[in-house]
């Protein structure tokens, strides 16, 4: 959960950012750190104690998750539709104009149709301030790779600049500056790129794991969850998954900052949780390592 009404602040044992947002007449706060394991446990505890209808026990993952009941959903914001609404808006302010200028620039230089772009975040929700960033998405893995190369060219010609806060930002190059505004871009799957349905697999947690490996396939690394097919697996602890036949074939990150941090052929060091994923109909199983289980703060993907 990203935004919390101020009237519920005392229910959550977390640190908040020092600014507020407004949506539908409600003043909102945001957690200082959204996706840490400790914060997730604090969120889950607060919901369990105060809003139990929002806590769902998933039989396929055998764990509680925070999930809004469908009858509580008032509106769904789709990035593509939010961009269309912005295009059709009769009168736009400077941030909205800058957003459209950026999307048009990226579409024109990349050849990606404007219909394959979208806007999300505070601009889409119409709750932005003068401090807000521009959050855009591009639909489809192929489009993302094209856009990635296009932005690199635009940076070299000084139409844009990269902005980096840490080592992962420098690797991902997903954050930039355009016309004095920070923007971020990410990828969303097209419907035909969704390869699995809820309930198709049953997951069983085995144990924490740290190892090094080589990325074999990065074709789904830009999405969330980010999926890396791996090879050349080298465990760094005393357990030998190789001898036990528990060789992971995938690294899956539920944490957004580990999207697109490695490409095919790159070596990475991974700290996560080994899981068995079994087909609920056939029983056929494989092993994967998940980063961002909400169990440990130590889970990460580090390019070597």
N, C-alpha and C positions, 0 to 999 in steps of 0.2 A: 504494500500500500504506500502510495507516494505522498498524499496530502491528508492531513488530519484536522478536522474542525477544532478551533482553539478551545471550545468548551470541553473537549475530551482530553486535553493535554495532560492532565494529572493522572490519567489512566495508563499512560505509557511511560515506562521506565527507560527513556532514551534521551539523548541530547538533540535539541532542535536547532535549525538554522536561525539566525537573528532577524530574518525578514518574514513577511506574511504575504499571502495571495488572497484574492477575492474571487469567489465563484458563486453566482446565484444569490448574492447577498450574504454569503457565509464567509467568514474570515478563516483562512486555512494556514496551517504550519507544515513544514517538511522536516523529516528526520535529517540530522547532520550527515549520517551515513546510512544509506538505504539498504544495502545488501550484505551487511556483515552477519555472521552466524549469531552473534549475541543479540543484535537488533531483531533478527527474525524470531528468535525465541521470545524476546520481549513482546513483539507484535502478537505472536501466537498466544502467549499467556494472557495478554490484555483482551483479546477477542474471546478466548475460552471463558474468561471470567465475566465479561460484560456483554458480549455479542455472540453467544454460542452458535447462533444460526449461521454465522459466517465461517465456522470451522467445519471442515469436511474431512472425514476419514476416507482416504483413497484406498480401495481394496487392491488396486494394482501396484501401488507403491508401499502399501502397508504403513502409512504414516498420515498424520494430520496435516492438512494444508489450509491456507486462508483462501476462501472462495466465496464470491458473492452469489447468493441465491438468485436465480433468473428473474424471479418476480420483484426483486429490488432494483434491477437495472432500469434506469429511466431513459438513458440515451447512450448510443454507441457512436463514438467518433472514429471514422475511417479516414486515414490520412489522405487518400486520393480524393475523397469527397470534400474534405476540409480545404484542400487546395482549390478544387473547383469552386467552392463557395467564396474563396478569397478572390479568384479571378472575376467572379460575377458581381462582387461587391461594388456598389456605385461610388462610394467615397472611401478612400483608404488613407490611413495615416502613414507616417514615414517608415515605421517598422514593417508594416504590411507591404508597402511599395518596395522596400529593400528586399523582402522575402521573395516577392514575385520577380524582381529584377534578377536575383540570384538564380532562381529556378529556370528562368528563361535563358540566362547565360549558359547554364549547365546543359540544358536541353539542346540549345543551338550548337554548342561546341562539341557535344558528344554524339549528336544524332539520335538520342533517346527521346521518344515521343513524350510530350508534356503529360500525357495520360498515365505514364509510368512513374511519375513523381507524386509525392504526397507531402503534406505538412502535418506535424504532430506537436506535442508539447503545449506550452502555454499559449502560443499563437492560435493553434487549432481550438483550444478551449476558451479563447477570448478572455484570458485572465493574465495576460502579459503586462509587464511594466517596462520602464525604460532600461532596466537592467537585464531584460530577458534575452536569451540567445535564440537563434533560428534553428529549429530542428526539422530536418527534411529526411524523407526516405525515398529510395528507389526500389521499384518492384522487380524482382528476378535476379538470380545469381549472375547471369551473363551481363545484364545491364549494370550491375554493381561493378563488375570488373572493368567494363568500358568507362564508367564514371570515374572510377579510381584512377585510371590512366589519364583521363581528361583533366581531372583536377591537378594531377602532377604537372601536366603541360601548362595549365593556367598559372600554377605557382612559378614555374620557370620563366614565364613571360610577365610575371609580377602583377597579373590581374587578381590573384589571390595570394594569401600567405598561409603557411601552416602554423598552427598554434600547439605547443606541447607543454604539458605540465609534468610529465614523467616519462620514463623509458618506454612504457607501453604506448603512450600517445605517439612517440617518435616512430614506433614500429607500425602502428595502425594508420597514421596519417588521416584520421577521420574528422579531425577538428581543424577549422581554418578561420580566417578573418576575411570578410568582404565588406567594403564600404564602412569600415569602423565597427562592424558587428561580428561577433563570434557566431559561427555556424557549425553544426555537426550533421553528418549524414550517415545513415545506416541502411541496411537491406531488409526487405520484407519478402517472404516467399510468395510467388504466384500460386494460385490454387493447384496447378498441375505439379508444383514442386513439393507439395505436402505428401510425404510418402508413408505416413503412418497415422492410424486413428487411435483415439483414446480407447484403451481396453484391449488393444491388439497384443500388447506385451505386459508381462508381469515381472516386476523387478524385486530382486532380493539383495539386500546389503550384505557384503562379505566382511571387508575390513579396510582400514586406511592403507594407502599405498603411495610410495614415492619412487619414481623411476625416470629414466631418460629414454627417448625414442626418436624416430624420424617420421616426419609427416609424409604419408603416402598419398593422401588425397585431401585437398583443401576446398573442394567444390561446395561445401556447406559451412565453411568456416566463418562466413560473414553474417550468418543468421543468429538468432537466439532462440533456442540453445544453439551454440556454435559446436559443430561436429567435425572432428579431425579423425580420419582413418590413419592408423599408425602401423609402423613396422620397426624392425631393429630394436625390439624392446629389451631394455637393460635395467632390471630392478636395482635400487640402491640400498635396500635393506636386506636383512638375512632371509626373509621369506623368498621362496622360489616358486612363483606362479607357473613358471615353465614346467617344472617337474610335476606339479599338481594338475597340469592341463587347464589352468585358469588364465591363459594368455589373453589379455585385453586386445580387442581389435579397434576399439574406438576410444577417443577422449571426447567427452561431452561437457561443455561449460554452460552452466545456468547463469553465470555472472557475465554481464555485458562487456566489461572491460577486457575480457579475454577473447572477444570476437576478433578474427582476422589478425591475430598476433603472429602467425606463422604460415608459410606457404609450402607447397609441395617441395620436398627435399630438405627442408629446414629441420634442425634438431631442437627439441624442446625438453625441458625438465618439468615434470608434472607431479603435483601433490594433490591427491583426491581420494575418492572412495571407490573401491572395486565393487561392481555390481554384476549379478547374473540377470540377463534379460531373456525371458522365455516366451515364446509364442503361445498365447492362451488356447489356441486351437490344436496346434500340432505338437507342442512341447519342445520344439527345436529351440536351442538356446545359444547365446553367445555372451561374451564378457566385455564390459566397458568400464571405464573409469570416469566418474562424475566429479566435476569441480563446481562447488556451490550447492552442497547438500543441506546447508544450514546446520551441520553438525560441528564443524571445526573452522576456526579462523585461518588455519594453515593451508587451506586448499588454494592452489594457484597453477598457472601455466607460465613458465618463464622461457623465452627464446634463449638459446645458448649461443 
